[in-house]
Amino acid sequence: MKTHGSITHDRAEETIEAKTRWFCSLSLSERMDLLSFFTDLALTVNPGLQEQKHAESVAGCIQVLSAT
């Protein structure tokens, strides 16, 4: 289903590439607002996150994005 830039409610069209294009279309201040929102959300759900030190990345959790 092609939408030609219109709004869609089809989950099949929610690709990582589409989400990346949307995120890149935001201004820096909008991106920072989202970062702040998600940080506040994570801390609300799990307040202990603030106490964790020395976080390490998990092997095998790399996502490769293709250029559009």
C-alpha positions in Angstrom: 0.0 0.0 0.0 1.7 3.2 -1.1 0.6 6.5 0.6 2.6 9.1 -1.3 3.2 11.1 1.8 -0.2 10.9 3.4 -1.1 9.6 6.8 -1.4 5.8 7.2 -2.6 3.6 10.0 -1.1 0.4 8.6 1.5 -1.1 11.0 3.2 -2.8 8.0 4.4 0.6 6.9 6.1 1.4 10.2 9.5 0.4 9.0 12.7 1.4 10.8 13.6 3.5 7.7 10.3 5.4 7.9 10.9 6.0 11.6 14.4 7.2 10.9 13.2 9.6 8.3 10.6 11.0 10.7 13.2 11.4 13.5 15.7 13.1 11.1 12.9 15.6 10.1 12.7 16.9 13.6 14.6 20.0 14.7 17.4 19.6 17.3 15.2 21.1 20.0 12.4 18.6 19.2 14.9 15.7 19.3 16.1 16.9 22.7 12.5 17.2 23.9 12.0 13.6 22.9 15.2 12.5 24.7 14.0 14.3 27.8 10.5 12.7 27.6 11.9 9.2 27.1 14.4 9.7 29.9 11.6 10.9 32.3 9.4 7.9 31.2 12.2 5.4 31.8 12.9 6.9 35.3 9.2 6.9 36.2 8.9 3.2 35.3 12.2 2.2 36.9 13.6 4.9 39.3 16.5 2.6 40.1 18.0 3.4 36.7 19.6 6.5 38.1 21.6 4.4 40.6 23.1 2.0 38.1 26.8 2.7 37.3 29.2 1.3 34.7 26.6 0.3 32.1 28.0 -2.0 29.5 26.6 -2.7 26.0 25.2 -6.2 25.3 26.9 -8.2 22.6 24.8 -8.8 19.6 22.5 -5.8 19.9 23.7 -3.9 16.9 21.2 -2.7 14.4 22.2 -1.8 10.9 20.2 1.0 9.1 20.2 1.3 5.4 20.8 4.6 3.7 17.7 6.1 2.0 
